[in-house]
């Protein structure tokens, strides 16, 4: 096919003319050639390698999402995730429990539905709570815990589940133990791992600086101790990668 001619010379196409003009304008600064002059951004070898880090969701209360000066990314859950190289998802809210909806108006089951259930199934789910289920009959706590664990098993049948009972760094009140037992029973009947923070003595005469002024929530150092305990508890059961 022959092109149109003007004064004996082929007519330059619009695209070619545009390219020529751009080259004239920018040539002094960047040069103009057929090859790209963009310098690639260096990528580290580690970052370039595909990673299959386990996805772990942790559903909990203020101990999990953080409180006071401790933010979510500094909580015990985040510290354990860093240690085991997890991709972490944190759900739940301060003041909530298996039964107690707290100020946000949702208990653990409702937080699971709204924050987690719509996601692809993680490798592991850790449910940590019971601290805020005071003034609640243990049977009510048991039923709520069983309901949540049943929903998780139906929705994410391949996900490993670990339940952490009520956390009390200081001395636990008497009501905390029946609540702990109710959650433990629901976990056992659901055939999931149960970890008991109340079985550990967190404060000794030499212990300082692990509680905030409210006497309940852990400081940064307190979260370090919680993370160490959780990591060791999981390792003792062969649970580190969520599988």
Secondary structure, 3 states (H helix, E strand, C coil): CCCCEECCEECCCHHHHHHHHHHHHHHHHHCCCCCCCCCCCCCCHHHHCCCCCCEEEEEECHHHHCCCCCCHHHCHHHHHHHHHCCEEEEEECCCCCCCCCCCCCCCHHHHHHHHHCCCCCCCEEEEECCCCCCCCCHHHHHHHHHHHHHHHHHHCCCCEEEEECCCCCCCCCCHHHHHHHHHHHHHHHCCCEEECHHHCCCCCCCCCCCECCCCCCECHHHHHHHHHHHHHHHHHCCCCCCC
